Amino acid sequence: MTYPENGHVESGGPAAQRTVALDDGTEVVLRKQSVGPMDNNAYLLSSAGEALLIDAANDADALLATIADAGVTVTTILTTHGHGDHWQALEAVAAATGAEVVHHAADADMIPVEASRHVDDGDVISFGETSVRLIHNPGHTPGSMSVLLGERHLFTGDTLFPGGIGRTTSPEEFDSAYRAVTERLFILDDETWVYPGHGDDTTLGAERPKLDEWRERGW
C-alpha cells in the first residue's frame, strides 16, 4: 500500500510503505501498520535486510506477515512504553523472530516480556546500514521513549499526537510530559515528521504553534 500523505492506515488493513532517504544517503523502508481494537500503530523500519520493529502492539499474525512480505530479519523490537495495548503481540513476535527485546527500565514492571537489555535517553539501535537514536520523554509513563530516524523522522509512541501530548493522569505527569516534549522533541526542525502510536501522522511544525494552548488547557 502506498503511504498516504497523512499517514492514515486502517486497523486490520495492509501496511503502508514509504522509502525514507536519510541525509547520509542511506535509504530506509518504513512500513506503518495499524493493529488491534485500539488502532495501535506498529512500525517496521528496514535497511539492508535487517529491521527494527517499534511496538509489537497486537495481532502477531498480521505483524509477522508484514515482516515475511518485507523479507527482512527483525533484529530488535522496541516497546515505546509499558501500556498494555503496545505489547500484546510482543511475546509471540519475539519468539518467532528471535529479536532482541528492549524498553526503558522505568516501565519494565508493566511489560510481561523480559528485556534483553534496557535502553535510555541517547542510546542507539543499529540495523542494516543505519541506526536510530532513542529519546526518553517521561510523563505518559515513566519510561516513555521516542525514536529518531535520521534528523527528521520521529516515532513518538503515546508521547505526542496531532493536537496534543499523550494522556496524563495528574498535574505532575502533565508537567513532566509537557517538559519532555518541549525540551527534547520540539528542539528538532519543523519539518520533522511525527509518527504517533495511534492514528495519523503530523509534523512538529504543524504542532508547534499549539504548545501554549496545550500548556493552558493542561492536557
C-alpha positions as CSV (number, residue, x, y, z in Angstrom):
1,M,0.0,0.0,0.0
2,T,1.4,3.4,-1.0
3,Y,2.0,5.6,2.0
4,P,-0.9,8.2,2.4
5,E,0.0,11.9,2.7
6,N,-1.5,12.0,6.3
7,G,-0.2,8.5,7.2
8,H,-3.6,7.1,7.7
9,V,-3.9,3.3,7.9
10,E,-6.9,1.2,8.9
11,S,-6.8,-1.3,11.8
12,G,-6.5,-4.7,10.3
13,G,-5.6,-3.4,6.9
14,P,-2.4,-3.6,5.0
15,A,0.8,-1.8,6.0
16,A,1.5,1.5,4.2
17,Q,5.0,1.7,2.8
18,R,7.4,4.5,2.0
19,T,11.2,4.8,1.4
20,V,13.0,7.4,3.5
21,A,16.2,8.9,2.2
22,L,18.5,10.0,5.1
23,D,21.0,12.8,4.9
24,D,23.9,10.4,4.7
25,G,22.4,8.8,1.5
26,T,21.1,5.7,3.3
27,E,17.6,4.6,2.4
28,V,15.3,3.0,4.9
29,V,12.0,1.3,4.1
30,L,9.3,2.3,6.5
31,R,6.1,0.3,6.9
32,K,3.2,1.5,9.1
33,Q,0.5,-0.9,10.2
34,S,-2.5,-0.5,12.5
35,V,-3.4,-3.4,14.6
36,G,-5.9,-4.3,17.3
37,P,-9.1,-2.7,18.7
38,M,-7.3,0.5,19.9
39,D,-5.9,1.3,16.4
40,N,-2.3,0.9,17.5
41,N,0.4,1.7,15.0
42,A,3.4,-0.7,14.6
43,Y,6.3,0.5,12.6
44,L,8.8,-1.8,10.7
45,L,12.0,0.0,9.7
46,S,14.3,-1.9,7.4
47,S,17.7,-1.5,5.9
48,A,19.9,-4.0,4.1
49,G,17.8,-6.9,5.1
50,E,17.6,-6.1,8.8
51,A,14.8,-4.4,10.6
52,L,13.7,-2.7,13.8
53,L,10.1,-3.2,14.9
54,I,8.6,-0.4,17.0
55,D,5.7,-1.6,19.2
56,A,4.6,-5.2,18.6
57,A,1.2,-3.9,19.7
58,N,-1.3,-6.6,18.7
59,D,-2.2,-9.2,16.1
60,A,1.1,-11.1,15.9
61,D,0.0,-13.0,12.8
62,A,-0.5,-9.7,10.9
63,L,2.8,-8.3,12.1
64,L,4.6,-11.5,11.2
65,A,3.0,-11.5,7.7
66,T,4.3,-8.0,7.1
67,I,7.8,-9.0,8.2
68,A,7.6,-12.0,5.9
69,D,6.4,-9.9,3.0
70,A,9.3,-7.5,3.6
71,G,11.8,-10.3,3.5
72,V,13.8,-8.9,6.4
73,T,15.2,-10.2,9.7
74,V,13.9,-8.3,12.7
75,T,16.9,-7.8,15.0
76,T,15.3,-5.6,17.6
77,I,11.8,-4.9,19.0
78,L,11.4,-1.7,20.9
79,T,8.4,-1.1,23.1
80,T,7.8,2.6,23.4
81,H,6.1,2.4,26.8
82,G,4.5,-0.1,29.2
83,H,0.8,0.3,28.5
84,G,-0.8,-3.0,27.6
85,D,-2.1,-2.0,24.2
86,H,1.5,-1.6,23.0
87,W,2.9,-5.1,23.8
88,Q,0.1,-7.6,23.2
89,A,2.0,-9.3,20.4
90,L,5.4,-8.8,21.8
91,E,5.9,-12.3,23.2
92,A,4.8,-14.1,20.1
93,V,6.7,-11.9,17.7
94,A,9.9,-12.0,19.7
95,A,9.6,-15.8,19.9
96,A,9.0,-16.1,16.1
97,T,11.8,-13.7,15.1
98,G,14.4,-14.2,17.8
99,A,14.7,-10.5,18.0
100,E,16.3,-8.6,20.9
101,V,13.6,-7.1,23.1
102,V,14.3,-3.6,24.5
103,H,12.4,-1.0,26.6
104,H,13.1,1.5,29.3
105,A,13.8,0.1,32.8
106,A,11.2,2.5,34.3
107,D,8.4,0.6,32.5
108,A,9.8,-2.9,33.0
109,D,7.3,-3.9,35.6
110,M,4.5,-3.1,33.1
111,I,5.8,-5.3,30.3
112,P,5.4,-9.0,30.8
113,V,8.3,-9.9,28.4
114,E,11.7,-9.6,30.0
115,A,14.0,-7.2,28.1
116,S,17.2,-8.4,26.5
117,R,18.5,-5.0,27.7
118,H,17.1,-1.8,28.9
119,V,17.6,1.4,26.9
120,D,17.7,5.1,27.9
121,D,18.0,8.6,26.5
122,G,20.6,8.9,23.8
123,D,21.0,5.1,23.2
124,V,21.5,4.0,19.6
125,I,19.9,0.9,18.0
126,S,21.6,-0.2,14.8
127,F,20.1,-2.3,12.0
128,G,21.3,-2.9,8.5
129,E,23.3,0.1,7.3
130,T,21.7,2.6,9.6
131,S,20.6,3.3,13.2
132,V,18.1,5.3,15.3
133,R,18.6,7.4,18.4
134,L,16.3,7.0,21.4
135,I,14.8,9.9,23.4
136,H,13.5,9.4,26.9
137,N,10.3,11.5,27.4
138,P,8.6,10.6,30.7
139,G,5.1,11.7,31.6
140,H,2.6,9.4,29.8
141,T,4.6,6.7,31.6
142,P,7.9,6.9,33.5
143,G,9.7,5.0,30.7
144,S,8.1,6.5,27.6
145,M,10.6,6.6,24.7
146,S,10.6,8.2,21.2
147,V,12.7,7.1,18.3
148,L,14.6,9.4,15.9
149,L,15.5,8.1,12.5
150,G,17.9,10.4,10.8
151,E,17.2,14.0,11.6
152,R,13.6,14.3,10.6
153,H,11.6,11.1,11.3
154,L,10.3,10.8,14.8
155,F,8.3,7.9,16.2
156,T,6.6,9.2,19.4
157,G,4.6,6.3,20.9
158,D,1.9,7.9,23.0
159,T,4.1,11.0,23.9
160,L,2.9,13.2,21.0
161,F,0.0,13.2,18.7
162,P,-1.7,15.6,16.3
163,G,-3.3,18.1,18.6
164,G,-1.6,17.3,21.9
165,I,0.6,15.2,24.1
166,G,-0.4,11.7,25.4
167,R,-2.8,11.2,28.2
168,T,-1.7,12.0,31.7
169,T,-3.5,11.4,35.0
170,S,-2.1,14.1,37.3
171,P,-0.7,17.7,37.1
172,E,2.7,16.3,37.9
173,E,2.5,13.8,35.0
174,F,1.4,16.5,32.6
175,D,4.2,18.8,33.7
176,S,6.7,16.0,33.1
177,A,5.3,15.1,29.7
178,Y,5.0,18.8,28.6
179,R,8.5,19.5,29.6
180,A,9.8,16.4,27.9
181,V,8.2,17.2,24.5
182,T,9.2,20.9,24.6
183,E,12.8,20.3,25.7
184,R,13.6,17.0,23.9
185,L,11.3,16.8,20.8
186,F,10.4,20.4,19.8
187,I,14.1,21.2,19.6
188,L,14.0,19.4,16.2
189,D,13.2,21.1,12.9
190,D,9.7,22.0,12.0
191,E,10.0,19.6,9.0
192,T,10.4,16.7,11.4
193,W,7.7,14.1,10.5
194,V,5.9,12.7,13.6
195,Y,4.7,9.0,13.5
196,P,2.5,8.5,16.6
197,G,1.4,5.4,18.5
198,H,-2.2,5.7,17.3
199,G,-3.8,7.5,14.3
200,D,-2.5,9.8,11.6
201,D,0.9,11.5,11.3
202,T,1.8,15.1,11.7
203,T,4.8,17.4,11.8
204,L,6.5,19.3,14.5
205,G,5.9,22.5,12.5
206,A,2.1,21.8,12.4
207,E,2.0,21.2,16.2
208,R,4.5,23.9,17.5
209,P,2.0,26.8,17.4
210,K,-0.3,24.9,19.7
211,L,2.2,24.4,22.6
212,D,0.9,27.4,24.6
213,E,-2.7,26.2,24.2
214,W,-1.7,22.7,25.5
215,R,0.1,24.3,28.4
216,E,-3.0,26.4,29.2
217,R,-5.5,23.6,29.0
218,G,-3.3,21.1,30.9
219,W,-3.7,18.2,28.6
